[in-house]
Amino acid sequence: MAINDNDIRVRRTKKLLRHGIAELGKTKSVHKITVKELTDLIEINRGTFYLHYKDVYDLVDSIEDELCEEFDQKVLGVTPEDILFRPLDVLESFFEYFRVNKDIFTVLSGENGDAKFVYRFGEMTSVKLLALFNGIFPNMSMEKYDFAYNFGRFGLVGILHCWATEYPHLSSKQVAEKALTLTLSGLWGILGDDGKEVLINAHNSH
């Protein structure tokens, strides 16, 4: 019998499995988790697990696919105009997505996670950043572009890590405000007059 991924029971099972990986991944590598300990934790039988996945590797790959697809749909649809005129809203939606999925993201991007997921997610994000930077600063020199681009890419990853590990009590909006202040200050320093008008508009929107 074919499995309907939209069936409410299937969605519930997959949600439980994602939660189980996030919990067990706090203390051991996600690729060393056994099907037995995972199904015991979330209280489903192994037969149900094997209806959906070949093994834990297959499950982790599926979770990563879903996270990337969800992020692409919910966050990466922003335009240069969104960045210019409502930067705080964009960043808040970015951090809200991570807040909702914080446990699984923290595990997958941490020492017990999957290095290829970190690389894959970074590459996916960088493609969108590239398009946004080109749209906002079309005349930027390549040198300034490279520094600004990498500052944006890796700076936000660092903020996410700090939020998840040190200040989890902060709201998505509070973290977005800090990220926006840091981003505007950093870009102002590297872009100077090339980005003056754009950064003033973004600051006034904030």
N, C-alpha and C positions, 0 to 999 in steps of 0.2 A: 504494500500500500504506500502511495506517495505521501511524503511529509509536507504539510502545508505550513510554511514558515510564518504565516500570518495568524495561524490558529492561536488562540489565547493561551492554551496549555503549552504550546511550543515556545511562545514568547516568555512565559513564566519560567520554563525549564532553562532556557538560555540565559535569562536574567540571574537565576540561581547559580548557574555554572560560572558566570562572570564574577559573581560575588564570591564564590568558592575559591576561584583562582586568586582573587585579590586578597582573601584572608590567608590562604596557605602560602602565598607568595611573600608574605611579610617575614617568614622565617626560613624559607628555602627557595631554591631556584624554581621558577615556574616549569622548567623542563624536567625537573626531577620529581614533580608531583605525580602520584599514581592515580589511576582511575578510581581505585578502591578508596583511598583516603579522601578524594574529592567527593565521590558519591556518598560516602558515609557522613561527611560534614554537612552536606546540603540535604541529606535524607531522600535520595532518589536511588533506584536500583541501577545496576550497571547496564542492564539491558536497555533502559531508557537512554543512557549516555550513548551507547553504540548505535542507536537509531539515528543519531545526528552526527557523530564524529568517529573517526577511525581510532584516534588516540588523543592524548593530551596535547601533543604537538599540533594536531589538526585543530583542536579547540582553540589553542592560543593564536594560531594563524587566523582563524575565523573571527576571534575577538578583535584582533588588530585590524582586519579588513573592515569590520563594522565601525570601529572607532574612527578610522581614517575617512570612511564614507560619511559618517555622521558629522564630523568636523567640517568636511568639505561642503556639505549641504547647509549647515546651520551658521557657519562662521565665515568661510572663505568666499562668500558671495558678495563681499563688500567691494565698493568701487572707489576710485580716487576721490570722487566727490564726497563719499561718506567719510573718508579720512579727513578731508579738509573742513567739513562743516559739522560733523558730529563725531569727533574722535573718541570722546568719552563713552558714548553709546556703543561704538564698535568694540572698544576694549572691554567694556562691561559684559557684552555678550560673549566675547572671547573667554573671559575668566569665569563667567557663569557656567559655560559648557564644561570647563575643567573642574569647577566645584562639584557639579553633579556627578562627574566621572572620576573624581579625585583619587579614590582608592585604587582603581585599576590602573590609571595612568601612573600613579606613584610607584606601583609595583613593576609595571612593564618598563619604565624608564630608569629604574633603580638597579642596584647590584644584583638583585635576584631576577631581573627581567630579561629582556630580549634586545640585544644591541642592534640587531637589524631593524627592529621597530623604531628605535630612536633615530636611526639614520633615515629610514623611510619617511617617518613623520616630518623630520627636519627638511628633507628634500621636497616633500609635498608643499610644506609651508613656504619654502624659499621660492618656489615657482610663482606663487601668488604675490609674495613680497616683491619679486622682480617686476612683475607687471604693474604693481602699485607704484613703485619707485619711478618707473619709466613714465607713468602717467602724471605723477605729481611734479617730478623734477626732470623734464625732458632734456634740459641743457646741462645737467650735472656732469662734471668731469668723471672719467672712469675711476680715478683714484679716490675721489670723494664718495662716489657711488659705492665702491667696494667696502670702504670703511663704514659708511652709514648703513648699508645693507646688512653687513655682518653684525653690527651693533644691534640693529633691530631684531635680527634672527636669534642671536645667542643671548641677548639681554632679556628678552621675554621668557626664554627657557629658564634662565637663572631666577627670574622673579617667580615663576611657577614653582620652582624647587623650594625657594625660600618660604613661599606662602604655605606649601604643603607640609614642610617639615618644621618650620619655626613659628609661624603665625596663622595656624589654621582657623583661629577664631575670627579673623578679619572677613568682612563681606566681599562679594565680588566687586561691588562699587568702590569700596575702600582701596582694594588692590589696583583696580583700574585707574583710580586717581593718582596713586603713587607711580604706576607705570607710565601714565601720560606725562607727569611732571618730569620724570627721568628721561623719557624719550625726547621730549621737546628740548630739554636742556642739552642733552647729548647731541642731537641733530643740529642745534643752533651752533654749538662749538665747532663741528666739523664742516658745516655748510656755509656758515657766515652769510655774506650778502647774497650768495646764490639761492639761499632758501628763506631769506628774510621775510618776504611778503607771505609766503605759504605758512611759515611757522607762526607769524603774528596772527593770521586768520585762525589757525588751529588753536592757539592759546586763547583767543577771544571767544571761540566756541566753547572752550573749557570753562 
